[in-house]
Amino acid sequence: MTLMVPAVNVADLKDTTLLNMGIFALFVAITMVIVIRASRNNKTAADYYAAGRSFTGPQNGTAIAGDYLSAASFLGITGAIAINGYDGFMYSIGFLVAWLVALLLVAELLRNTGKFTMADVLSFRLKQRPVRIAAAISTLAVCFFYLLAQMAGAGSLISLLLGISDWGGQALVIVVVGALMIMYVLIGGMKGTTWVQIIKAMLLIAGAAVMTFWVLAIYGFNLSDLLGGAVETSKNPSMLNPGLQYGKTETTKLDFMSLGLALVLGTAALPHVLMRFYTVPTAKEARKSVVWSIWLIGIFYLFTLVLGYGAAALVGADTIKAAPGGVNSAAPLLAFHLGGPLLLGFISAVAFATILAVVAGLTITAAASFAHDIYANVIAKGRDGGKGKADADTEVKVARRTVVVIGILAIIGGIFANGQNIAFLVALAFAVAASANLPTIVYSLFWRRFTTRGALWSMYGGLGSAILLIALSPVVSGTKTSMIPGANFAIFPLSNPGLVSIPLAFLLGWLGTVLDKRLEDTTKQAEMEVRSLTGVGAEKAVSH
Amino acid sequence: MGHDAHETDAAAAVDFKEVQSTERFQELRKRHRSFVFPMAIAFLLWYFAYVLLADYAVGFMSTKVWGNINIGLILGLLQFVSTFAITGWYVSYSNRKLDPIASEIRHEIEGHEFDQHGNPAIGTAK
């Protein structure tokens, strides 16, 4: 088979910068109008954090898909498959199968018992104050890791589009993205953010679908020929087999298992995904939205398989690695190869909007967690004891200020995380979430005996061990590709901590509980169980 | 915030321990757990079997079945199929077995708030 593979000339990209930026500016303008229109009804805290609980299942499902299909899924996975072949496909599978944990064990029960944040559920029948603080801290930590990944993605994308490869230029780009995102969240709240997610999810899936059909059409809709093309360009038949990236040594094999574990258990513990279950009026709508998002996300990940091998076949791993933005530039380069500057402009605008929207979703989650869990329920409650209307107004004000602070932190973090594979960085956020949150979510929903001590041991133990192991891993130091390449304090060999920190957190939750002589309030346990399964007294939609 | 206040009051008036001990609630709990627990264990085992095969049985996974399509790719795609299937199965099970009984209990408790007869007598009104 003599399929001509014209080389993608990365330098050509610079000529189309104006077009790319024009399409992107148009998208930002349109979404801004929508955000402003949607924000007219932002009156109460329920409006600001949970969009008045007024979205339908399919709308919310599309927004969940929008939240979930971040730059990691699009740029990260496509790049991982293009470079590492089959091992990159693992991300697609793990990210999808993980939704069953959310669907079966968490989504509806959480919608029925909570109000705004993950901490509402975790602290429901345990001691409010310590559990709320722990849950808020872990929410902030997970959001921070996730934000790092998105900011790194923004840096990669723009450095490719503008041909910026110097540190200062990329840092400036990240500052601009961060400022835009702060504006979105400040003006729109959850309702505006949700609409941006919906639009972006549809554009992303449509864009990926077009590229997928295009790639398949080149190979006569024959997947086997496409795979053959990838092998031909890479001159490496093991592209199609597992183990190219993770099969080298026994340590990397363990790392693969660690990644698999973190991916499948992380989703149901991601605070920004959990918060999305509150934007619908009932548990039944929460279920519908998860089902809707499973279909959208599943179909999208099937596209990434074609896009990844398509980029490997048509662009080639060497060109991708050499381009500004490195491994994360596989999808935009493939778009340029297929449809020239016009498709590249569209795909880049969509990818950019993806980052913007996901960052907005993460920021609002972190802000809600700080304002609702730490400020309203701990700081302000200690001060005046009451929970009147004025408090709710101040709470939204605190949330808006938190948005600004988190925005600035994310910008600084993003500048330093620049250059790493985004899917890999997100997998770290998954590992932190699965370690810090999942055991406590599962135990408090399903284990009657579970106590405050168990929750605190599990959350702090899981969070602390996950972050410590990341800090001591090759990700941070010890190799050429580390964040701090000059130093070496990598005494933990795995790059993903999940294999150790997740079982440890489950164990600590169990141990803390069985060693705790104090029993929790059984009335509260009964209330939580009845409410979670029947939806009695669940928060209703706000009508204006 | 009037909505929130009302709902908290409504929930506070219910004796949840009594509701929890009713036969109907126990049946709902049993139906829920007897579906989600075995299903969660099953898909996690299937997923980890897949991960372990990809990790330690590279030769087997690399066996070509049709053209360039190998067992690893087929098993990976089957993970997608099983995820979609379990999703559909759970939705149909919830609609048939969980929702009717859950909304029955809910309506009974919430209906109670609006008649002014003091003590809730849930469980006796079967």
Chai-1 contact restraints between the chains, C-beta under 6 A:
chainA,res_idxA,chainB,res_idxB,connection_type,confidence,min_distance_angstrom,max_distance_angstrom,comment,restraint_id
A,T44,B,M1,contact,1.0,0.0,6.0,A-B,restraint_1
A,Y86,B,G72,contact,1.0,0.0,6.0,A-B,restraint_2
A,F89,B,G76,contact,1.0,0.0,6.0,A-B,restraint_3
A,I93,B,G76,contact,1.0,0.0,6.0,A-B,restraint_4
A,I93,B,Q79,contact,1.0,0.0,6.0,A-B,restraint_5
A,L96,B,T83,contact,1.0,0.0,6.0,A-B,restraint_6
A,V97,B,Y47,contact,1.0,0.0,6.0,A-B,restraint_7
A,V97,B,Q79,contact,1.0,0.0,6.0,A-B,restraint_8
A,V97,B,T83,contact,1.0,0.0,6.0,A-B,restraint_9
A,L100,B,F43,contact,1.0,0.0,6.0,A-B,restraint_10
A,L100,B,I86,contact,1.0,0.0,6.0,A-B,restraint_11
A,L104,B,V36,contact,1.0,0.0,6.0,A-B,restraint_12
A,L104,B,M39,contact,1.0,0.0,6.0,A-B,restraint_13
A,L104,B,A40,contact,1.0,0.0,6.0,A-B,restraint_14
A,S224,B,G67,contact,1.0,0.0,6.0,A-B,restraint_15
A,S224,B,N68,contact,1.0,0.0,6.0,A-B,restraint_16
A,S224,B,I69,contact,1.0,0.0,6.0,A-B,restraint_17
A,L227,B,N68,contact,1.0,0.0,6.0,A-B,restraint_18
A,G228,B,N68,contact,1.0,0.0,6.0,A-B,restraint_19
A,L240,B,N70,contact,1.0,0.0,6.0,A-B,restraint_20
A,N241,B,V58,contact,1.0,0.0,6.0,A-B,restraint_21
A,N241,B,S62,contact,1.0,0.0,6.0,A-B,restraint_22
A,P242,B,A54,contact,1.0,0.0,6.0,A-B,restraint_23
A,P242,B,V58,contact,1.0,0.0,6.0,A-B,restraint_24
A,P242,B,M61,contact,1.0,0.0,6.0,A-B,restraint_25
A,P242,B,G72,contact,1.0,0.0,6.0,A-B,restraint_26
A,G243,B,V58,contact,1.0,0.0,6.0,A-B,restraint_27
A,G247,B,V58,contact,1.0,0.0,6.0,A-B,restraint_28
A,K253,B,D55,contact,1.0,0.0,6.0,A-B,restraint_29
A,F256,B,D55,contact,1.0,0.0,6.0,A-B,restraint_30
A,G260,B,V51,contact,1.0,0.0,6.0,A-B,restraint_31
A,V264,B,Y47,contact,1.0,0.0,6.0,A-B,restraint_32
A,V291,B,T87,contact,1.0,0.0,6.0,A-B,restraint_33
A,V291,B,V91,contact,1.0,0.0,6.0,A-B,restraint_34
A,I294,B,T87,contact,1.0,0.0,6.0,A-B,restraint_35
A,G298,B,F80,contact,1.0,0.0,6.0,A-B,restraint_36
A,K389,B,M1,contact,1.0,0.0,6.0,A-B,restraint_37
A,A392,B,M1,contact,1.0,0.0,6.0,A-B,restraint_38
A,T523,B,K17,contact,1.0,0.0,6.0,A-B,restraint_39
A,A526,B,F16,contact,1.0,0.0,6.0,A-B,restraint_40
A,A526,B,K17,contact,1.0,0.0,6.0,A-B,restraint_41
A,A526,B,Q20,contact,1.0,0.0,6.0,A-B,restraint_42
A,E527,B,F16,contact,1.0,0.0,6.0,A-B,restraint_43
A,E529,B,Q20,contact,1.0,0.0,6.0,A-B,restraint_44
A,V530,B,F16,contact,1.0,0.0,6.0,A-B,restraint_45
A,V530,B,V19,contact,1.0,0.0,6.0,A-B,restraint_46
A,V530,B,Q20,contact,1.0,0.0,6.0,A-B,restraint_47
A,L533,B,L28,contact,1.0,0.0,6.0,A-B,restraint_48
A,T534,B,A102,contact,1.0,0.0,6.0,A-B,restraint_49
A,T534,B,I105,contact,1.0,0.0,6.0,A-B,restraint_50
A,T534,B,R106,contact,1.0,0.0,6.0,A-B,restraint_51
A,G535,B,R106,contact,1.0,0.0,6.0,A-B,restraint_52
A,V536,B,R106,contact,1.0,0.0,6.0,A-B,restraint_53
A,V536,B,I109,contact,1.0,0.0,6.0,A-B,restraint_54
A,G537,B,E7,contact,1.0,0.0,6.0,A-B,restraint_55
A,G537,B,A10,contact,1.0,0.0,6.0,A-B,restraint_56
A,G537,B,A11,contact,1.0,0.0,6.0,A-B,restraint_57
